[in-house]
Amino acid sequence: MSIRFDDRVAIVTGAGNGLGRTHALGLAARGAKVVVNDLGGARDGTGGSLSAAETVVEEIKAAGGEAIANGANVTKIDEVETMVKEAMDTWGRVDILVNNAGILRDKTFLKMDLADFQMVIDVHLMGSVNCTKAVWEIMREQGYGRIAMTTSSSGLYGNFGQANYGAAKLGLVGFMNTLHLEGAKYDIRVNALSPVAGTRMTEDLMPQEVLDVMTPESVSAGLLYLVSEDGPKRTILAAGAGGFACARITETQGIYLKPDEQTPENVAANWDAITNPDGAEEYTMGGQQSMKFLAEASKALGLDLKR
């Protein structure tokens, strides 16, 4: 199977450097027309210049591809809408959105200014919301769309000094889960990439020999599959250093306590059973949890609570 993107139009945010750059180059190399978006700011989001995006566009054109540069700030919906309009005016459609733009403002929560917390939420979470909102109706009318969020192990599992980043990144998983449900009948597939790579975001966090193994290109291989025509749905793909894995949120079977047993003491006494991973399930919508609990209550009380 050869994965191609001929006649597809892709928008990649934060594509001037690092993962966004290799995402954009990979899509273009396989036939996509690409909007290379990058504000051109520093790692903490300050400053701005279109030169990084323009450099990637020149790389794509030199290799025979089609691309345009765009400097929209993803936190500003008017600039995002203008970017999408430019793509539509140039190529008449938008098939793929890669929400990759991000910043870092790491500090322990005790020392973190709430303005830095808000800014990271605004870029990672609301930036992805803005870009997705701007293309959503286009993809619905086309009956086709592929959207990738960029989550992180910091959001899935936690990372010291990254309360803001982790909160934003796990928020994107919840965003993905609901968009999957709302976009399914229009063939809009929404997935999330959880990458680790040697980029300017991680350059001072890891030794050079580790960074040399964690190439952005290896991660982009996974991203290209996520946004392909036959790609998956509602999947968190972890990728780094040539490794690929699927991260899942599961729920244990748990227990049922009758009304007269529903005390904190009984929750404590049954903690091992509540947390027992045997038979844990991955749910695809929130109502499945409610139905599980109601089914157990119905059985114990002899009631029909599922009507």
N, C-alpha and C positions, 0 to 999 in steps of 0.2 A: 504494500500500500504506500503510495506516494502522497504526501500531504502538500497540497497546493492552495494558493489564495488568488488565483487569476480572477480578474474582474471584481475582486473584493476591495472595499475601502476600509482602512483601519485608522483609528485615532489612538495614539500612544502618548500618555501624559508622562511628564518627567523623563523625556526621551533624549535629552541632550548628553547624558552621561550614564555610566553603569548599566544596570539591568534594562532601563528604558531604552537605551541606545541599542543594546543587543537584541531586545524584542523588536524594535523598529527595523533594524537591519535584517533580522531573520524573516520577518513578514515580507519585506520588500524583495528579498532574494528568492522568495517562493511565489512572487507574482502580485502581491498586494500593493495598492496605492496607499501611501502612508502620510497622515498628518503627524509631523514630528513636533509635539508640543513640549516646550520647556520654558519656564519663567527665567531660567538662567541665574537663579539666586545661589547663595552659599548654602552649606549643609543645614544651617539653622533657619533657612528661609529668607534671610535678609538679602537685599540687593536684587539685581535683575539685569539680564542681557540676552538678546536673541541669538548671540553668536554660537552658543553650543548647539542649539537646534539647527542652525544654518549649516554647521559643519557636518552634522549627520545627514542632512538633506543632500549635501554635495557628495558624500560617500555613496548614498543610494543612487544618485544620478550617474555618478562615475561608473557604477556597476550596471547601468542600463535600466534602472528602475525609475519610478515616479514618486515624488514626494514634495510636500510643501512644509515650510517652517511656520510655527505659530508660538507666540509668547504669552498666551492667555494665562492669567492667574486662576487656578482652579477653584479658589475660594470665592471668586466673583462671578456670579451666574451670568451677568451681562457679557462678560468677556468669553465665558464658555459658550454661550449661545452664538456669539459672533464667530467663534472657532468652528462650531458645527455648521453654521451657515456657509462659511468659506468652503468646507468640505463638500457640502451639497451643491454649491454653485460651481465648484470645480469638477466634481465627478458624479453628482446626481444621486448619491446614496451613502449610507454609513452602515457597514456590516459588522465591524469589530470595534470594541472599545476596550482598551487595556488601561485600567486605573492604576497607575504606577507612581505618580508624583508623591513625594513625601519629604519630610524634614525630620531632624532630630533636635530635641532640646532636653537632654538627659540630666536629671538630678534626682536625689532621693525625694520622696514625697514631702518630707519634713521641710526641705529647703527649696522646693519647687514653687516658683511664682505661679499663681493661677492663670496669669496671662500666657505663660508658656504652656500650661496644660491646655488652655483653650485653643491656642494657635495650632498645636499638634492635632487636636480633634478637628479643627477647621480644615486643615490641609488634607489629612488622610481620610477622615470619615466624610465630612461635608464636601470636600473636593470631589470625592468619588460619587456622592449623591448628586452634586451639581452636574457633573459630566454625564452621569447615567440618565438623569432627568431630561437633559438636552437631546439625547438620542433615542429615548424610550419610544416616543410616538412614531418616530421614523421607522424604527425596527418593527413595531407592531403593524404599521401599514405595509411594510415590505413582506411581512410574514417570515422574517429571518433576522437573527441577531446573535452575536456571541460577545459576552461581557466577562471580563476577568477582573476580580478584585485582587488586591495584594494584601494578604493578611501576614501574620508573623508568629513565630514560636513565642515571642514576647506576649502576644495576646492569648494564644492557646494555652500557654503554660506558665507565663510570668517571667520577668527578668528584672533583676535589681536595678533601680534607678530609672525605670521606664514605665511608670504608672500611666503617664499620659499616652505614650506610644502603644502600650498594651491595651488600654481601654479603647483607643481608636481602632486598633487592628482586630480586636474581637467583635467590636461593633459591626465591622464589615462582614463578618460571618453571618450575623443575624440579618443584615441587609440582603446578603446573597440568598439566604434561606427563603425569605419572603418573596423576593423577585423571581426566584425559581417557580414558585407556585403561580404568581400572577402572569408570568411570561410564557409558560409552557405551551399553551394552545396557539401561540404565535411563533413557535419554534425559536424563542429567545432562550438561549442556554446561558446560565450564569454559574460561574465557578470561582474558586479562590486559589491563588498561588501563595504558598508559604515558603519564601526563598531564603537561602543563606548564600552570600556570594562576596567575593572580594571587590568592593566598590568604595567610593569615597565615604559612604555611610558607615563602613565597617573598617576602614583602613587603619585606624588607631586602636581598634579593639582586639585585633588578632595579629600574631607574628607573620612575617612575610612568607615563610614557607607554607603556612596554612592558607594565606590569601592566594598563593600561586596555584593551589589545588582547587580552590573554590571559585572557578571562573564564572563570570556572568553568562557566557555562552552555554554552559551546561544547564543552567537554570532555564534559559530561554527555550531550550529544546522542549521542556515540559510545558511552558506557556504556549508554545505554538500548537501543541496538541490540544490544550484546553480550549482554544478559540477556533479550532478547525471545524469543518462541516460535520464530521462524525465524532466530535469531541464529547466528553461526558456532560453530566448535569449535576448541579449542586454538590460538587466535589471539592474538597480541600486537598490540593496536591502539594506536598512538601518536597522541596528539591534543593540539592546542594552537593558540590564536590562529586557529581556523577551519581549521587544517590537519589532515588525517587520513592516516595511513600505516600500513603493516604492517611490523613488525620480524620478521626470521626468523634463526634460527641454521642455518647451512649448513656442510657439510663438503666439502672438495675431494676430487677423485678420488684424488689422491696417487700413490704409486709402490709397487712391490714390490721388496724386496731378498732375494736368495737367502741361505740360512743363512751361507755363507762371506763374504757381502758386508755382513752386518748389523753395521756398525761405526759409531761416531759420526762418523768421517771421511767415510764414504759418505752419512750423513744430511746432513752439512754440504755435501758436493759436490752433492747433489741437491735442495738447499733450494728453488731456484726451481721445480722440478717439483712438489715437495711442496706448495708454497703457491700454485701456479697456480690461479686461480679458475675457469678454463674448465671447465664441466661440473659445478660444485659442486651438491650436492643438499641438500634439506631432509629429514631423516629424521623419522619419527613414532614410533619406538621405538629403544631402545639396541641391540637385537639386529641392526638393519640394518647398523650399523657393523661388527660382528663378521662378519656374512655377507659383506660386501664384502671384508674382509681375507682371510677363508678362501677365497673364490672365487679371488682372485688367487694365493694360495699353492697352491691345488689345481691351477690351470692351469699354474703354473710348475714344480711338482714332479711333475705327473702323478698326483696322489692324489685320492681321494674323501674330502674332509674335512667334507662337509656332512651326513653321515649322522647 
